[in-house]
Amino acid sequence: MGSPLIIVEDLSKKYKGAEDFSLQHVSFTVSGGDKFGILGPNGAGKTTLISIMCGIINATGGKVKFNIPGLTEFNIGLVPQDYAFYNELTATQNLEYFGVLYHLQKKEIRERTEMILTLLGLSNYANKKVNTFSGGMKRRLNLAIGILHNPAILFLDEPTVGVDIQSRNAIIQFLNSINESGTTIIYTSHHIQEAEQFCNKIALLDYGKIIAFDETGKLKEKNNSLSLTEVVLKLTGEDYRDDI
């Protein structure tokens, strides 16, 4: 992988009125070309961390540095866990709208819309309203919007949650292809097996702290584990976390 592209230094976050910190002294680096997984149980701080890295919310302490000359918000793409499009518009209309927000030219919007909808299996539904789409189709459209402007860095928060195996496979294949073309990916998911297959590097969060950080294979070796699932359970425990 390449040289450090993102440097996270001593990052902390405490929300107004909260008793505890959501993030505590988090530090790691992301190299250019990484498929970087941020994993952890519910309430670990994954979405907070990504939101700070994207500039959506401010940190209480620490900083995030990007080694990209002339960095702007247009170098960064975000695919949030919640749907970020307009249900009453068609897929094409949604992409045209966000293309304008990305300051793309009309020709570029048209060409990239056609290409991305085809790659994500949505070309036959380009002119149908999104409120008629299945969950998997909506996930793919969410992804299409996040990568329309061909970002250098793509943040993904649970990009395959709630979809069938076919849509999940299509999304992961597409992400692998854009990564091979140079896009650095930062990814969160509760699908540990998917993360193990997809990510070359893992940061494991628990209670707002980094408790493990390494290449995926080395993380398994260090913890004498056959799978990433074993590593996560070994380091975070087996108690239920869905009440957090």
BADREN-416699 format. One record per residue: x, z, y of N, C-alpha, C in turn; residue in one letter. Coordinates in steps of 0.001 Angstrom, whole numbers, padded with zeros to 6 digits, always signed. Each point is the difference from the previous one (the first is absolute). Example, Ala and Ser with C-alpha at 12.3 -4.5 7.8 and 13.67 -1.06 7.14 Angstrom:
# residues 2
+013190+007800-005690-000890+000000+001190+000900+000000+001200A -000350-000720+001050+000820+000060+001190-000770+000730+001090S 
//
This chain:
# residues 244
+000831+000000-001200-000831+000000+001200+000870+000000+001257M -000624-000241+001132+000739-000142+001241+000357+001321+000648G +000484-000094+001235+000386+001190+000765-001240+000748+000466S +000173+001274+000448-001157+000785+000441-000797-000706+001094P -001277-000178-000259-000898-000660+000950-000836+001028+000754L -000382+001067-000711-000785+001084+000587+000694+001316-000321I +000207+000812+001018+000622+001314-000186-000975+001064+000484I -000432+000844-000917-000902+001113+000321+000837+001266+000034V +000020+000667+001155+000870+001160+000192-000797+001254+000346E +000031+000980-000895-000517+001343+000262-001421-000027+000566D -000846-000817-000599-001354-000216+000520-000919+001165-000374L -000725+000518+000988-000982+001057-000235-001289-000341+000740S -001114+000483-000534-001297-000202+000647-000904+001191-000255K -000540+000550+001106-001014+001040-000080-001151-000417+000889K -001162-000172-000600-001171-000421+000765-000540+001160+000836Y -000592-000354+001128-000558+001001+000898-001036+000849-000728K +000160+001294+000070-000936+000928-000635+000318+000306-001456G +000953-000719-000591+000354+000226-001407+000923+001204-000136A -000132+000711-001114+000866+001145-000264+001355-000436-000559E -000019-001059-000777+001217-000428-000691+000448-001375+000479D +001255-000291-000221+000546-001322+000292-000437-000992-001094F -000378-001194+000412-000313-001071-000955+001265-000675-000510S +001041-000015+000835+001316-000494-000387+001046+000994+000471L +001029+000227-000818+001039+000957+000358+001386-000582-000282Q +000742-000317+001049+001410-000406-000100+000219-001129-001007H -000783-001047+000157+000067-001152-000906+001084-000964+000476V +000925-000346-000894+001078-000936+000322+000228-000947-001171S +000148-001287+000290+000364-001000-001005+000280-001317+000717F +000527-000967-000722+000233-001333+000554-000668-001050-000877T -000428-001071+000643-000550-001166-000689+000929-001170+000293V +000475-000668-001038+000892-001135+000183-000781-001299+000127S +000608-000980+000646-000631-001298+000105-000232-000603-001374G -001219-000471-000252-000347-000581-001291-000544+000985-001006G -000054+001285+000344-000549+001007-000915-001487-000219-000257D -000417+000426-001197-001409+000295-000290-000023+001517-000192K -000284+000694+001084+000241+001437+000105-001311+000757-000204F -000057+000821-001048-001207+000750-000306+000036+001412+000550G -001069+000390+000683-000180+001387+000448-001127+000586-000842I +000347+000889-000906-000961+000530-000958-000173+001500+000188L -001087+000520-000577-000256+001428+000059-001468+000292-000232G -000334+001252-000310-001395+000383-000239-000844-000098+001278P -001299+000208-000136-000879+000085+001170+000515+001068+000954N -000013-000308+001284+000424+000968+000999+001502+000126+000158G +000769-000884-000665+001457+000105+000066+000550-000426+001353A -000747-000838+000740+000450-000465+001309+000333-001477+000062G -000393-000751-001025+000364-001412-000097-000566-000823+001166K -001288+000123+000241-000629-000789+001065+000507+000439+001371T +000218+001292+000175+000569+000489+001263+001367-000611+000238T +000816-000038-001041+001343-000566+000122-000048-001475+000382L -000817-000765-000677-000110-001432+000311-000542-000194+001416I -000964+000820+000397-000590-000128+001342+001037+000249+001092S +000900+000948-000235+001067+000256+000973+000990-001157+000007I +000371-000487-001177+000955-001099-000083-000527-001256+000687M -001317-000199-000045-000615-001167+000636-000258+000209+001492C +000162+001230+000484-000256+000273+001408-001443+000285+000329G -000828+000249-001016-001421+000279+000231-000191+001413+000536I +000773+000944-000532-000034+001374+000493+001430+000439+000312I +000129+001027+000814+001315+000514+000386+000438+001132-000925N +001296+000084-000210+000564+001107-000766+000102+001241+000880A -000006+001166-000624+000262+001250+000711+001491+000158+000248T +000799-000472-000949+001449+000054+000139+000653-001081-000826G +001256-000306+000297+000717-001038-000714-000277-001377+000563G +000507-001031-000678-000178-001358+000518+000099-001030-001121K -000520-001192+000330+000083-001161-000884+000727-001092+000769V +001074-000554-000600+000771-001055+000647-000062-001274-000839K -000209-001135+000691-000037-001306-000639+001220-000805+000425F +000736-000508-000964+001171-000817+000300-000384-001487+000053N -000917-000305+000919-000414-001381+000234+000156-000273+001486I +000920-000881+000389+000151-000321+001427-001303-000573+000568P -000385+000504+001169-001203-000510+000660-001283+000319-000735G -000030+001133-000695-001187+000380-000779-001229+000120+000884L -001109-000581-000458-001306+000188+000626-001005+000327-001089T -001229+000319+000422-001047+000288-000983-000309-001213-000862E +000414-001195+000459-000295-001214-000753+000988-000230-001140F +001026+000841-000106+000905-000034-001151-000532+000843-001150N -001069+000750+000254-000502+000972-000968-001423-000356-000411I -000271+000092-001286-001355-000177-000514-000465+001277-000669G -001293+000268+000096-000586+001195-000612-001273-000385-000741L -000060+000399-001266-001221-000142-000788-000484+001407-000306V -000988+000501+000748-000440+001389-000180-000855+000164-001242P -000158+001253-000418-000855+000285-001148-001456-000340+000302Q -000452+000313+001202-001353-000356+000405-000042-001467+000393D -001136-000641-000230-000141-001398+000386+000113-000147+001510Y +000739-001023+000431+000228-000224+001431-000395-001427+000353A -001292-000284-000116-000520-001318+000360-001466+000149+000373F -000625-001121+000359-001388+000003+000451-000890-000613-001075Y -000877+000819-000578-000848-000437-001112-000952-001125+000376N -000411-000041+001282-000982-001001+000410+000629-001361+000268E +001344-000068-000022+000701-001271+000186+000413-000584-001350L +000333-001284-000015+000537-000613-001202+001474+000361-000140T +000575-000329-001162+001432+000243-000201+000822-000763+001032A -000354-001268+000211+000729-000818+000975-000126+000566+001408T -001193+000407+000377-000200+000555+001343+000802+001278+000199Q +000070+000831-001034+000814+001211+000097+001464-000343+000234N +000522-000940-000768+001401-000374+000141+000268-000669+001343L -000932-000796+000490+000162-000612+001318+000042+001070+001086E -000858+000996-000122-000047+001075+000991+001318+000767+000018Y +000474+000405-001183+001246+000768-000043+001200-000868+000341F -000071-001284-000288+001078-000903+000390+000189-000041+001503G -001100+000031+000743+000078+000044+001461+000630+001315+000452V -000375+001109-000650+000598+001295+000346+001498+000003-000263L +000426-000742-001016+001428-000103-000314+000725-000997+000911Y -000744-000619+000907+000557-000981+000939+000500-001265-000704H -000639-000373-001093+000342-001235-000683-000674-001182+000695L +000612-001159-000102-000587-001216+000540-001126-000487-000927Q -000951-000792+000579-001161-000443-000776+000395-000738-001270K +000991-000903+000113+000430-000767-001163+000581+000912-001064K +000798+000984+000420+000611+000931-000941-001056+000855-000684E -000992+000439+000768-001089+000780-000583-000717-000814-001064I -000308-001227+000325-000723-000863-000936+000814-000234-001273R +001283-000323+000167+000839-000297-001159+000227+001223-000869E +000286+001144+000624+000273+001201-000780-001274+000548-000633R -001126-000124+000677-001274+000423-000577-000292-000776-001274T +000145-001308+000075-000258-000841-001172+000951+000336-001137E +001282+000173+000321+000999+000285-001022-000249+001352-000671M -000236+001035+000811-000143+001352-000544-001281+000147-000806I -001089-000581+000467-001253+000067-000756+000146-000695-001344L +000748-001085-000022+000244-000702-001266+000844+000854-000932T +001084+000565+000519+000900+000808-000823-000694+001234-000567L -000953+000550+000753-000695+001209-000436-001349-000291-000669L -000227-001270-000342-001197-000362-000750-001294+000133+000767G +000060-000178+001313-001202+000162+000835-000420-001288+000691L +000645-001102-000301-000289-001243+000730-001438-000466-000192S -000586+000233-001171-001388-000415-000236-001012+000873+000742N +000486+001110+000564-000888+000935+000698+000369+000105+001475Y +000788-000947+000484+000527+000066+001360-001085+000101+001056A -001118-000649-000234-001059-000047+001007-001217+000836-000380N +000209+000936-000918-001068+000932-000371+000230+001336+000709K -001108+000654+000366+000120+001292+000677+000603+001039-000949K +000817+000849+000573+000746+000966-000807-000921+001021-000651V -001181+000237+000581-000911+000978-000602-000567-000469-001339N +000285-001254-000389-000403-000495-001319+001141+000112-001015T +001181+000452+000431+001186+000032-000858-000032+001191-000959F +000637-000173-001139+000236+001118-000916+001107+000894+000553S +000187+001154-000635+001051+000915+000442+001380-000620-000090G +000257-000724-001085+001299-000637-000156+000256-001068+001044G -001024-000759+000338+000127-001032+001024+000268+000628+001366M -000645+001117+000274+000238+000694+001270+001420+000534+000079K +000522+000502-001129+001386+000475-000016+000958-001148+000308R -000277-001158-000572+000870-001153+000225-000099-000496+001437R -001182+000065+000583-000142-000378+001409+000723+001004+000892L -000091+001281-000329+000724+001034+000745+001499-000311+000018N +000507-000412-001158+001407-000379-000113+000294-001254+000820L -000883-000987-000073+000194-001252+000738+000149+000254+001495A -000812+000894+000538+000067+000317+001429+001332+000659+000345I +000477+000877-000878+001236+000726+000269+001246-000863-000040G -000061-001145-000699+001195-000852-000120-000179-001347+000696I -001091-000177+000725-000275-001279+000658+001137-000437+000917L +000608+000954+000700+001037-000308+000989+001407+000016-000590H +000079+000013-001344+001284-000075-000701+000969+001095+000467N -000394+001273-000142+000837+001098+000505+001283+000167-000796P +001034+000500+000659+001263+000295-000681-000130+001242-000869A -000856+000936+000440-000216+001257-000724-001497+000167-000218I -000398+000276-001237-001409+000152-000329-000249+001383-000578L -000923+000742+000618-000423+001313-000483-001321-000140-000740F -000058+000571-001189-001185-000088-000853-000438+001394-000415L -001211+000383+000358-000535+001307-000374-001094-000203-001039D +000328+000248-001259-000929-000162-001122-000611-001407-000018E +000809-001048-000102-000529-001367+000125-000861-000458-001164P +000063+000693-001154-000778-000447-001157-001031+001029-000443T -000303+000969+000861-000947+001040-000397-001384-000605-000236V -000612+000381-001116-001375-000369-000268-000238-001438-000402G +001053-000737-000421-000203-001394-000379+000208-000188-001494V -000502-001117-000536+000159-000275-001415+001415-000507-000291D +000309-000119-001269+001366-000340-000395+000402-001393+000473I -000971-000917+000076+000316-001350+000445+000408-000016+001473Q -000760+000687+000849+000345+000057+001417+001304+000754+000214S +000198+001078-000765+001242+000760+000125+001195-000877-000364R -000123-000756-001069+001087-000881-000416+000283-001061+001059N -001066-000574+000578+000166-001028+001036+000696+000572+001233A -000377+001215+000393+000598+000629+001178+001477+000288-000239I +000342+000558-001164+001393+000334-000285+000844-001260-000098I -000519-001048-000618+000750-001257-000075+000272-000547+001397Q -001004+000062+000862+000167-000499+001362+001042+000833+000751F -000052+001317-000151+000967+000867+000671+001423-000272-000495L +000150-000234-001287+001321-000340-000524+000519-001301+000610N -000897-000953+000189+000431-001295+000539+000443+000116+001451S -000710+000773+000827+000416+000112+001402+001245+000868+000133I +000161+000959-000937+001234+000790-000002+001204-000885-000332N -000162-000892-000956+001078-000919-000361+000342-000929+001167E -000976-000216+000885+000221-000848+001175+000596+000780+001176S +000190+001321-000173+000697+000768+001021-000754+001150+000624G -001265+000190-000349-000772+001096+000584+000337+001321-000670T +000357+000996+000792+000240+001356-000500-001342+000718-000091T -000250+000660-001115-001319+000601-000250+000136+001509-000183I -000856+000726+000712-000131+001454-000178-001413+000243-000510I -000108+000682-001128-001241-000009-000789-000349+001410-000462Y -001273+000366+000116-000476+001245-000601-001098-000319-001011T -000079+000814-001036-001042-000209-000999-000122+001225-000884S -001189+000162-000580-000191+000993-001048+000196-000623-001389H +000184-001310-000037+000237-000683-001271+001500+000063-000310H +000406+001058-000689+001424+000247-000216+000623-001085-000879I -000720-000454-001005+000537-001046-000874+000211-001294+000793Q -000939-000309+000872+000144-001173+000867+001226+000147+000900E +000174+001170+000576+001147+000258+000872+001307-000130-000768A +000020+000477-001232+001209-000086-000813+000401-001452-000239E -000973-000844-000236+000274-001410-000254+000343-000758+001278Q -000571+000436+001118+000125-000759+001246+001180+000424+000862F +000248+001297+000113+000951+000518+000989+001417+000115-000565C +000977-000364+000817+001395+000180-000399+000541+001366+000424N -000703+000657+000928+000458+001286+000513-001217+000880+000265K +000152+001301-000220-001118+000938+000115+000389+001217+000830I -000908+000397+000907+000073+001312+000644-001236+000774-000457A +000228+001155-000601-001109+000822-000501-000244+001152+000963L -001220+000037+000537-000417+001029+000952-000859+001042-000687L +000154+001253+000397-000927+001051-000428-000054+001064+001079D -001197+000348+000416-000211+000970+001068+000828-000339+001239Y +000077-001293+000304+000652-000447+001223+001508-000064-000046G +000591+000221-001175+001458-000028-000127+000424-001056-001021K +001164-000608+000227+000586-000895-000984+000623+000845-001108I -000504-000161-001222+000545+000785-001110+000840-000870-000937I -000035-001310+000184+000857-000903-000765+000074-001323+000734A +001180-000630-000048+000199-001284+000663+001145-000734-000682F -000304-001171-000590+001048-000770-000662-000588-001326-000485D +000876-000823-000568-000474-001196-000675-000892+000421-001166E -000988-000825-000325-001008+000383-000985+000632+000348-001342T +000906-000852-000487+000639+000264-001282+000840+001263+000009G +000746+000209+001070+000849+001190+000097-000832+001274+000076K -001171-000087+000635-000888+001156+000101-000443+000441-001394L -000285-000974-000863-000388+000325-001371+001183+000586-000772K +001182-000572+000200+001185+000496-000692+000326+001438+000407E -000032+000265+001306+000319+001347+000499-000924+001059-000575K -001255-000392-000219-001001+000970-000466-000275-000110-001491N +000885-000761-000698-000103-000123-001455-001426-000375-000415N -000538-001015+000671-001386-000404-000207-000079-001473-000384S -000956-000332-000851-000175-001377-000434-000830-000824+000973L -000754+000690+000858-000872-000709+000928-000030+000716+001347S -000421-000725+001019-000143+000600+001324-001118+001034+000009L -001029-000208-000819-001074+000990-000113+000554+001346-000453T +000898-000029-000982+000634+001241-000467+000776+000674+001125E +000712-000798+000794+000772+000555+001113-000924+000699+000992V -001089-000680+000382-000924+000550+000994-000621+001301-000496V -000445+000026-001264-000610+001213-000546+001026+001121-000136L +001221-000361-000356+001046+001008-000158+000332+000665+001339K +000021-000801+001068+000434+000515+001296-001139+000578+000850L -001234-000452-000236-001125+000473+000809-000952+000905-000775T +000174+000090-001309-000870+000846-000815-001248-000733-000424G -000775+000652-000866-001186-000628-000573-001290+000615+000517E +000077+000864+001013-001223+000576+000562-000788-001077+000734D -001335+000178+000036-000852-000955+000712+000299+000039+001491Y -000018-001193+000628+000242-000109+001431-001144-000694+000734R -001085-000355-000696-001062-000775+000653-000939+000861+000824D +000315+001292+000153-000791+000861+000885+000689+000196+001329D +001138-000704+000215+000750+000136+001252-000569-000961+001027I 
//
